[in-house]
Amino acid sequence: MKILFTGGGTMGPVTPLLAVWEAWKKSDPTVEAIWVGTSKGPERSVVEAQGISFLTLPVVRFPRYPSVEWFTAPWLFLLAFWNAIQILRSQKIDLVASAGGYTAVPVIYAAKLLGVNVWVHQQDVELTRTTKLTVFFADLVTAAWERNRNELGDRAKVVGNPVRPSLLRGSPERAYEAFKISRLKPTVLVVGGGTGSAWINNVIDEIAIDLTKEANVIHLTGHGKGIESRHADHHVCDFVDQQMADALAVADVVVCRAGLGTITELAALSKASILLPLPHSPQKANADMVADAAVVLDQRHASPGQLFKEIVALLEDDQRRRELGEKMHGKLRTNIADELVDLLKTL
């Protein structure tokens, strides 16, 4: 059995597929995989760390507003489609798996042309453009939310969203050692997504000195963002993969965007969080879906001072943190990687 996973550009389409890969590899060590992603996204290092060969395709985007890409996109798509056909033929792929992302569309179209089975997973509350363009070519369609069934029809199986089993095995003790943070303070984990968030980085940079008086801050900035540590207990790094489970395990409060991969991890680990959805994006609907299980702020109106006050208020209220974590845990089924593997084996 050989699987082609496709998706990237951000970590959003990557994490649910890696969850399935971890579970499948555990149940069947003979299974093989390759990954088709983007050349500049954050996914390559994470995928290759799993022992999966990584290939790239040209990124094809259709901007909402007039752009030169309107003219180049059709040609790039044809190139990506042709390259996808060559990859599928040369690698003798049995199944194509997608949870969204720029590279999924040409790969799925090529797969159907060649008679290769396709699995499409919809995780965001709102249907992504990729899902809309590929769902009719899928042999298996799964979705995270019951609401998606209204748009995808009865053929869609509502399952939840899988979390990587390895993410559940984090250790606060390892986090204290790895991040060199104080054992005497609570910990705030700040995550701007796989590519980072300039807005979150700048706001945390502004309040870091005051915040480290109250807590440790583990600040994941994204690659090349150039944020410097403001204090011994302000641990700044651009990206972590192997240590992410430990960072989440030690975190008392998580400050983050509202991508579904992140929300899935918060739900699996029952974490109290402050969500800052990216404006004018599917993250807004994601945040609305879990609004009673987190503190949700609109970055267009939120100030550094307000974010600081919300973080400190959560740190000082143990009961509220527990309640928010329990509510988030109940929002979404996450322990479903083995279930998805069983579904996919039937294909």
Residue, then its C-alpha position, 0 to 999 in steps of 0.5 A: m500500500k502506498i499513499l500520496f498525501t498532499g497539502g501545504g503552504t501552511m500547517g493547516p492541511v498537514t496536521p490531520l494527515l500526519a495524524v492518520w499517517e502515525a496511526w496507519k504506520k503503527s497498525d501496518p509497518t509495511v505501508e509507504a507514503i510520499w508527500v506532495g507539498t509546496s516549495k516554500g511552506p513550513e511543511r517540508s521539515v515536519v514531513e521529512a522528520q516522519g520519514i516521508s519523501f517530499l516532492t513539490l508542485p508549482v503553487v497555483r492561486f487565483p487571487r480574489y482581485p485583479s492580478v497578473e496571476w489571473f493570466t499565469a495561473p492556468w498555465l501553472f495549473l496545467l504544469a502542476f497537473w502534468n507533473a502530478i500525473q508523472i508522480l502518480r505513475s512513477q510512484k505507483i500510488d494506491l490512495v491520494a489523501s487531502a485535507g486542503g492546501y494549494t497542491a491538492v487540486p491538480v493531484i486529485y484531478a490527476a488521480k481521478l484521470l488515472g483511476v486512483n482512489v481519493w480521500v478528501h477531508q474537510q476540517d474548517v467550519e466553512l468549506t474551503r475552496t479546495t474542498k469545493l473543487t475536489v469533493f465530487f472526485a473523492d471516493l471517501v469524504t469526511a468532515a469535522w463538523e455536523r454542519n458540513r453535512n448540509e453542504l457536502g450531502d449524505r455521502a460525507k461522513v462526519v467524524g471530527n478531526p484527528v490529532r497526532p497521537s504523539l502530540l498527546r504524549g507531551s511532558p511538562e518536565r521536558a518542556y522546562e528543560a528544553f525551553k529553559i523556563s522557570r518552574l515557579k511560574p505558569t506558562v503562556l504558549v504563543v503560536g501564530g500558526g506554521t507561517g507565523s503571525a506578524w500581528i501576534n508577534n508584534v503585540i507579544d513583543e510589546i507586552a513581553i516584559d510585563l508578561t514575563k513578570e507574571a508567567n513564562v512565555i514560549h513564543l513560536t514566531g514562524h520562520g524568519k520573523g526576527i523577534e528577540s527574547r525580552h527576558a530569560d523566561h521569554h523563550v523565542c523560537d521560529f518553529v518546533d515540531q518534536q517539542m510541540a507536544d511538550a510546549l502544549a503540555v506545560a502551557d496554562v494558557v495558549v494564545c493562537r490563531a483559530g486554524l482548525g489544526t490548532i483548535t483540534e490540539l486545544a480540544a484534545l488536550s483540554k487547553a484554555s486559550i485566547l483565539l485571535p482569528l485571522p480577519h477575513s478568513p475561514q478562521k472567523a467561522n472556526a472561532d465562532m463555533v467554539a466561542d463559548a470554549a475560549v476567549v475570542l478577540d478581534q485583532r482589528h479592535a484588540s490592543p496590546g493592553q487588552l490582550f495582556k489583561e485577558i492573559v493575566a485574568l485567565l492565569e489568575d482564574d484556575q476554575r475558568r481555565r478548567e471550564l474553558g478546557e473542558k468545554m473545548h474538549g467537548k466541541l470536537r472528536t479528536n481521537i479518531a486517527d485509527e477510525l479513519v485508517d479503518l475507513l481508508k483501508t476499505l477503499 
